[in-house]
Amino acid sequence: MKKHKVLFLPYNKEINVEDGGNLIRAAMEAGVHINASCGGEGLCGKCRVVIERGSVEGGITEKLSGEDLEKGIRQACLASVKQDVTVRIPVESTVDPDVLNKQSTPRYTARIRQINLEELKERGLFVPPVEKKYLELPEPTLQDNLPDVTRLVSYLKLKHNEHRLEVDLSVIRKIPDLLRKDDFRITATLARPVHEGGKTRIINIQSGDTTDLNYAIAMDVGTTTIFGQLIDLKTGKTLAQHGDFNGQISYGEDVISRIVYSAKPGGLEKLHSIVIKTINGVIRRIIRDAGIDPDEISTITLAGNSTMTQLMLKVDPCHIRLSPYVPAATLYPPIKAVEIGMDLGDHVTALVYPAVSSYVGGDIVAGVMGSGMYRAEELILYMDIGTNAEIVVGNKDWLACAACSAGPAFEGGGIKNGMRAAKGAIEDFSMDPVTLEPMNMTIGNVRPKGICGSGLITIVAMMLEMGVINNLGKYDRDLYTPRIREVDGVYEYVLAWAKETQIGRDISLTEPDIDNLIRAKGAMYSGYMTLFEEVGIGVKDIDRIILAGGFGSYVDLEKAMIIGLLPEVDPDKVTFIGNGSLMGAKMSSLTNRIRKDVVEVTRKMTNFELSETASYMDNYVAALFLPHTNIDQFPKLKARLEERKAVLYTDELKKK
Amino acid sequence: MKKHKVLFLPYNKEINVEDGGNLIRAAMEAGVHINASCGGEGLCGKCRVVIERGSVEGGITEKLSGEDLEKGIRQACLASVKQDVTVRIPVESTVDPDVLNKQSTPRYTARIRQINLEELKERGLFVPPVEKKYLELPEPTLQDNLPDVTRLVSYLKLKHNEHRLEVDLSVIRKIPDLLRKDDFRITATLARPVHEGGKTRIINIQSGDTTDLNYAIAMDVGTTTIFGQLIDLKTGKTLAQHGDFNGQISYGEDVISRIVYSAKPGGLEKLHSIVIKTINGVIRRIIRDAGIDPDEISTITLAGNSTMTQLMLKVDPCHIRLSPYVPAATLYPPIKAVEIGMDLGDHVTALVYPAVSSYVGGDIVAGVMGSGMYRAEELILYMDIGTNAEIVVGNKDWLACAACSAGPAFEGGGIKNGMRAAKGAIEDFSMDPVTLEPMNMTIGNVRPKGICGSGLITIVAMMLEMGVINNLGKYDRDLYTPRIREVDGVYEYVLAWAKETQIGRDISLTEPDIDNLIRAKGAMYSGYMTLFEEVGIGVKDIDRIILAGGFGSYVDLEKAMIIGLLPEVDPDKVTFIGNGSLMGAKMSSLTNRIRKDVVEVTRKMTNFELSETASYMDNYVAALFLPHTNIDQFPKLKARLEERKAVLYTDELKKK
């Protein structure tokens, strides 16, 4: 796509923006602050900028006078970049340019890594677990009256070199009629064994040549959300994707409350049927969106945490919750999709990702497989950040994993104005170093409704760098701005005034909110540091960090390091794979080899029960500071904070 | 059991009889004729005998006067042998003793062969396809929190050296609760793979030690009758057996009419559900009779002909009937018993015997396996005689098979007074060489209702030897006896007068009845002779004949040779295995090795389509004589008939 250069003055920061890109987003991306509290809906009218060279599309509202317009003033949040342009942000002339240039680190999100189909093909690994083979069989005669199945099997051997075949009863039931429907022209669907030496199963037959129509479904069965992808096994491409909230949410937000509910009479059956209902809804939707014949779906691969997996398979999860935290199983046999209630053909096999333990589930294993971590030479830290966070460290030789409960802060839970990453959530933020005015960016560019996890991290990190909060997460009592106030003895910063929000109330960030975030990031930090200690490595040994989970996509890496959530490493070492669970499920749909490797990998993954590891609590307590009790663990931040202190720009705002 | 000697005078024939044995049956067994037309119910009063030494129990009726009783006269059909005894049969004094001694060959039924459990155990083959293993598992701790399934699998490896295990979803569903029910004491049911290198499946778990309770069902799914056995897998013993008529009978007597019905709308589903209903009835009955807990049944093995197998599995059988006679499959995968509607636990696997072709089905393969024919060094002819007769010839090195349609005569079909082998059927017969009076023995010793297959053979053979019929099966028109008469142009012999029967009508054998039998035996004879020619052997090469089928148990071997149904061989070479299909199913329940071998055996069994073999019709036409156009093929009979001619005892009965 065409890109345009945008130069922001007086900061002299330049950034490449895609054609039609939003101007205020471009500023945020470049680390340039523009006051904006309405989330980009054009309501507050604060984001006035001057177009000095070139022009933008839009950005004209009734808040701007004719004179303004003549001067080149536009509202950045409503302006689109269609050519190279120079934009000046109006700032108070008295401000020291040094301050301006240190106002923020540029936005730095992780590089997104996806499945490399071409590489798979080159390595000869694009071999899906189900394949179709077309045959034109000779018609039987008295001299050659082989049974129908024997005829099929013999010619699969003869024409396609297929050996060790076995056949499902459903195929035997279909074959007499089907063979004679199109003059013994037939397509057989073959399900590959996990292990060499295993048998290939003929799971379906169709008349004529349908080899071009072969689809798989990959699905991430999450506690909150269920995502499905419809994959064309001929090309490897994803034809449709859809996510929906897990219907079980009304029975509890987290896995623990689901487990509790499942112990009630009929509870397990209820939660099982509800998650299957959601799954079936997603299946229907992606089938419709892809516009394919559902009978052409050959396989479904599902990944989920241990509790979700057990509920999906109607296996009582109660011992997951009780010490010593024992799941029923970690390895599941191939299951007929219809057997667990899925609206799919009776030939479809459901492949369920194996787990490691009660709290390191199939979703994480899928991420380890899908991201290729299990084949890596370099040492990798894999993190799926969320209420239940999972951490894996290792490479092709060894893997160690652990789970920790970070609490719901990363998903907006336990935060006064917290919310999930949905439309209206403040997901990005910047602060004017002089006026402490906010720049709120919301999902969907609408008036804010609340703050989501990635927004929370950015806000807190920004405030810490600005000196607005101290390393305990407390607001500087001496700063003067109407946005920092005390309400019923609780200090807070108002991100958006009631009239600028969708909720008709001020949206603010309170000190208890910050406390919750500190505890959450402390749990994460302590998790991987404890794991590092257990396996005898340090942050410096980590060659690469892989972030997974819905959360990771919007997190500004530098900000996450500033608050001490991520270890301080070169941001280039961090990649983001999005929904690792879904990625792994897709990978398994594309290459059967994964199914073989995964059994080995789960055996290799040594699980550490952090709650039983003595040093975990020490590490946790030490991490209850911003970024950490021992700032030396964050040398770059330490240097930056010291440099900042010298400037003391906030002095001008000190009360009195 | 205690035995007593019974000496029959004036024939001077002695026989050993079990304590309490019936006297007239003992005479029949010894080849001694006693007039008796009421089937042994005591009604006709003809079977008067004189007890000359010792005494019998019973045999006293109102038909005997006080004087009779004093003379030692008893009715043989109601007398039981309780000590050594000498019995005189009253005969006309004018009869030449030579005639008396040649009146009949002694009754000679085949030796019954059954599964030799001890031999199986000695050969190390008593390894059922499902076994139970008991374990006392350590309870999980925080240091040892293996998943439940992993714990089970690990300790099966450790304590019982079980490797390559896989687990069913149903077991995963049960394990969390079940492990904790009896302090981690558990019994696992293991289903063995067919092939070495395959996986052993854990199909069930039970709390505590239930290894003593492990049962299998073996079942013969016949066109007419369904037999089931309940087998104790701990001891190998059969605890209960039951047979019932296949409910499909009302939809057609033979496989062809069933196939025709199955092609009607809903016909396949109907016949499927009906046969399953019969199967479930038999299952319920043998469970009740054995007094076991149905949950302890681990496996069911079923054998049936190709049509019955396909109907049972709901696989359209229509192409079995149409040239080129192609079955849907001959090899079936293991199937969940519940999947085809059986009233058995959801862990129970149904193993279905493979077939060779449309007309050499799993029942015959089961017989070949169960009888051990496939392991034999000697050359064996295996025959399952019935409407659809199957023939196998060969040994451990090669096997050739064929099927032929003999028609229903052997089962009493197409015979004026024919009936199945049920209570009241004349199953054995002898004829007074002088008076031509009959000695009818019926099943159940009740008044006759009709003639069953084995009775028919004996009657026709006896009449041929007596010269009552010629080698075309026509009655000698010159004989004088009221029992031979012409009714509406058809000659017949009256076996029992209306007043002596249950049906209130005369029971007779007509010339068309004899024609039907000749055609049936001609088809059988031609079947094996054609097969012999195809593989290049002769009758003299046969080391052993195995007869299978309900039919074989009562057939007098010498009689079957006289009419040319069996080749003339030493009767000692003939063994009878009863229901070969059931025997094979039982054998598979006892030794998993059979399942491995059977695949090889079905591959080895070369099928000959007799209807497509030119010489079959020539052989058939040549066999439409008693015993055969070429009497030299029956040298012993030829000698006997010639000897008999010299006596000419029937001359006295010649008319005029």
Chai-1 contact restraints between the chains, C-beta under 6 A:
chainA,res_idxA,chainB,res_idxB,connection_type,confidence,min_distance_angstrom,max_distance_angstrom,comment,restraint_id
A,P140,B,P324,contact,1.0,0.0,6.0,A-B,restraint_1
A,P140,B,V326,contact,1.0,0.0,6.0,A-B,restraint_2
A,T141,B,P324,contact,1.0,0.0,6.0,A-B,restraint_3
A,L142,B,P324,contact,1.0,0.0,6.0,A-B,restraint_4
A,L142,B,E612,contact,1.0,0.0,6.0,A-B,restraint_5
A,N145,B,P324,contact,1.0,0.0,6.0,A-B,restraint_6
A,N145,B,Y325,contact,1.0,0.0,6.0,A-B,restraint_7
A,N145,B,V326,contact,1.0,0.0,6.0,A-B,restraint_8
A,P147,B,P327,contact,1.0,0.0,6.0,A-B,restraint_9
A,P147,B,A329,contact,1.0,0.0,6.0,A-B,restraint_10
A,P147,B,T330,contact,1.0,0.0,6.0,A-B,restraint_11
A,D148,B,V326,contact,1.0,0.0,6.0,A-B,restraint_12
A,D148,B,A328,contact,1.0,0.0,6.0,A-B,restraint_13
A,V149,B,A329,contact,1.0,0.0,6.0,A-B,restraint_14
A,E166,B,P333,contact,1.0,0.0,6.0,A-B,restraint_15
A,L169,B,I335,contact,1.0,0.0,6.0,A-B,restraint_16
A,I172,B,V315,contact,1.0,0.0,6.0,A-B,restraint_17
A,I172,B,A328,contact,1.0,0.0,6.0,A-B,restraint_18
A,I172,B,A329,contact,1.0,0.0,6.0,A-B,restraint_19
A,R173,B,V315,contact,1.0,0.0,6.0,A-B,restraint_20
A,I175,B,A328,contact,1.0,0.0,6.0,A-B,restraint_21
A,P176,B,D316,contact,1.0,0.0,6.0,A-B,restraint_22
A,P176,B,H319,contact,1.0,0.0,6.0,A-B,restraint_23
A,P176,B,A328,contact,1.0,0.0,6.0,A-B,restraint_24
A,V315,B,I172,contact,1.0,0.0,6.0,A-B,restraint_25
A,V315,B,R173,contact,1.0,0.0,6.0,A-B,restraint_26
A,D316,B,P176,contact,1.0,0.0,6.0,A-B,restraint_27
A,H319,B,P176,contact,1.0,0.0,6.0,A-B,restraint_28
A,P324,B,P140,contact,1.0,0.0,6.0,A-B,restraint_29
A,P324,B,T141,contact,1.0,0.0,6.0,A-B,restraint_30
A,P324,B,L142,contact,1.0,0.0,6.0,A-B,restraint_31
A,P324,B,N145,contact,1.0,0.0,6.0,A-B,restraint_32
A,Y325,B,N145,contact,1.0,0.0,6.0,A-B,restraint_33
A,V326,B,P140,contact,1.0,0.0,6.0,A-B,restraint_34
A,V326,B,N145,contact,1.0,0.0,6.0,A-B,restraint_35
A,V326,B,D148,contact,1.0,0.0,6.0,A-B,restraint_36
A,P327,B,P147,contact,1.0,0.0,6.0,A-B,restraint_37
A,A328,B,D148,contact,1.0,0.0,6.0,A-B,restraint_38
A,A328,B,I172,contact,1.0,0.0,6.0,A-B,restraint_39
A,A328,B,I175,contact,1.0,0.0,6.0,A-B,restraint_40
A,A328,B,P176,contact,1.0,0.0,6.0,A-B,restraint_41
A,A329,B,P147,contact,1.0,0.0,6.0,A-B,restraint_42
A,A329,B,V149,contact,1.0,0.0,6.0,A-B,restraint_43
A,A329,B,I172,contact,1.0,0.0,6.0,A-B,restraint_44
A,T330,B,P147,contact,1.0,0.0,6.0,A-B,restraint_45
A,P333,B,E166,contact,1.0,0.0,6.0,A-B,restraint_46
A,I335,B,L169,contact,1.0,0.0,6.0,A-B,restraint_47
A,E612,B,L142,contact,1.0,0.0,6.0,A-B,restraint_48
